[in-house]
Amino acid sequence: MLTSDGRIVITHAGRLPRPPALADLHRRRSRGEAVDPSVLRETIRTATEACVAAQVAVGIDIGNDGEQARESFFTYVQHRMTGFGGESRRRLMRDLLDHPDFIQLAFPRSERIKVSLMTAPAAIGHPEVVADRLVSIARSVGDPTRVIAGTDCGFDTSAGIGDVAPTVVWAKLRALRAGADLASERLF
């Protein structure tokens, strides 16, 4: 297992950006539209290769496939197991009825005009802040070799939502790498 011997290693969990063509294939598939399996397979393969290369470029030590093959965290299971199908006939939950602005944002996302705003998901941690946090954590556990820095969740959990711009994702991961390097200089 890769450990933080001599420097803090970094990783991430969950979904990383995918090319628009792959997002479109996943979106169409999730709607039940016909998708050529060989086109999907090849698009996933090339997207995964690009995703791994991008992780290497920003300095990820422990990477993964960025969940390129999964349309979403929530619906992936239906493609792996039998017994799922049909439509939900549940009424809209009361708390959603009390917040029509949320409904407007969430349904239907594909028909909504997107405007770029600076919100929390777009915030990029400064490397010094990342380093301070990592140093504090390393000192709390008493051994910096036991620390691996990473994200706590994917950057976009559902096919085609695209609420986090790819440039922001990679900037966040570069800041994580830079912060881990600064922390390593202080700790090792």
FENGI-V938115 format. One record per pair of residues at least 6 apart in sequence whose ideal C-beta (glycine too) atoms are under 8 Angstrom apart, sorted by the first residue. I is the first residue (numbers start at 1). J is the second residue. Records with the same first field share a line. If there is no record, write none. Layout:
I=J, J
//
This chain:
2=9, 61, 62
3=9, 145, 146, 148
4=144, 145, 146, 147, 148, 184
5=145
6=184, 188
7=180, 181, 184, 188
8=134, 138, 144, 147, 148, 149, 180, 181, 183, 184, 187
9=61, 62, 148, 149, 180
10=59, 60, 61, 62, 148, 149, 150, 173, 176, 177, 180
11=60, 61, 62, 63, 148, 149, 150, 151
12=55, 60, 63, 64, 150, 151, 173, 176
13=150, 151, 152, 153, 154
14=67, 73, 151, 153, 154, 155, 157
15=66, 67, 70, 73, 154, 155, 156, 157
16=51, 54, 55, 66, 67, 68, 154, 155, 169
17=51, 66, 155, 156, 164, 166, 169, 170
18=26, 47, 51, 66, 68
19=43, 47, 50
21=43
22=43, 44, 47, 68
23=159, 160, 162
24=160
25=35, 39, 40, 43
26=71, 72, 159, 160
27=71, 110, 159, 160
28=34, 35
29=35, 40, 71, 159
30=71, 72, 75, 159, 160
44=68, 69
47=68
48=65, 66, 68, 69
51=65, 66, 68
52=63, 65, 66
54=170
55=63, 66, 173
56=63
58=170, 173, 174, 177
59=173, 174, 177
60=173, 177
62=148, 150
67=73, 154
70=76
71=79, 158, 159
72=157, 158, 159
73=154, 157, 158
74=157, 158
75=158, 159
77=84
78=84, 85
92=103
96=102, 103
104=112
105=112
109=160, 161
110=160
114=162
116=165
121=155, 163, 164, 168
122=164, 165, 168
124=168, 171, 172, 175
125=172, 175, 176, 179
126=175, 179
127=175, 178, 179, 181, 182
128=179, 182
129=179
130=149, 175, 176, 178, 179, 180, 182, 183
131=179, 180, 182, 183, 186
132=183
133=179
134=147, 149, 179, 180, 183, 187
135=183, 186, 187
137=147
138=144, 146, 147, 183, 187
141=147
144=183, 184, 187, 188
149=176, 179, 180, 183
150=176
151=172, 173, 176
155=164, 169, 172
156=162, 163, 164
//
